């Protein structure tokens, strides 16, 4: 879910966790409760979204469980790759 849209997720891949002591990345393939991770999310369709650094209000998102509607995670967009 973005500020104005609800979009199906195609794929999520986790690249690393953030070490809060060093602010460095530690390679990882998954994450658990309260982890801060760096990953890539592929969407089921194209959307309008901004990088968080460019526009905070439209550069963030939450992941929502499709069955319960509960929030699973929240994030900030650091890079956008246009659909081919």
N, C-alpha and C positions, 0 to 999 in steps of 0.2 A: 504494500500500500504506500503510495506517495501522497503528497498533499492533496491531490485532486483525482487520484485514479486507484483502481484495484486491478492488479495485473497478475496473471499466472506466471510462476517461476518455471523455467525450462530446466535449469541446472544450477547448482551451487558447488563451487570448489573452494576449499580453504588452502591458502598458501603458507600462512605463518600465524603465530601468535605474537602479540606485542608484549615484551618484557617491560614492566612498569618501572623497574629500577634503572634500566639503561635506555629505554625507549627504542630498543633494537628489536629486530624480527627474529623469531626462533622458528625454523621450519616446522610445519605441522600439516596434517591431512584432515583434521577434524577439530571440533571445539566442544566445550562443555559449558555448563552454567557459569556465568560471570566472566568467561574468557573474552578478551579483546583480540579480534582476529582480522587478518587481511585476506580477502578472498575475491572471487569473481562470481557474479550472478548473471546468468543468461536468462532473458525474459521470454515468455511465450509469444509476445508481440511487441512491436515498437511503441515507445511512449515518449512524451516530452519530459525531460529531466535535466537538471543542471548539476555542475560540480558544486559541492558544498562551499568551496572557496570563492566561487563566483556569486552564488545566491543561496544563502542558508535556508530560506523557507522552502525552496524547491530542489534542494540538493541533499535531502535526507529521506529516509524511508523506514518502514517497519516490516518485518516478516510476520505474517498472520497465519495461524493454523486454519486450513480451509474448513475443517469440521467444527471445531469449537469456537473459532473466531478469536482465540486467545493470542496475545502478542508473544512471539517466540524470540525475536531479536530486533534490534534497531541498528541503523547504520548511517554513515555519511558517504556520499558519492565522491570518489577522488578522481575518477576517469570515466569517460563515456566513449564507447566505441559505436559509431553509427551502424545501423543494420545495412547489410549488403543488398 
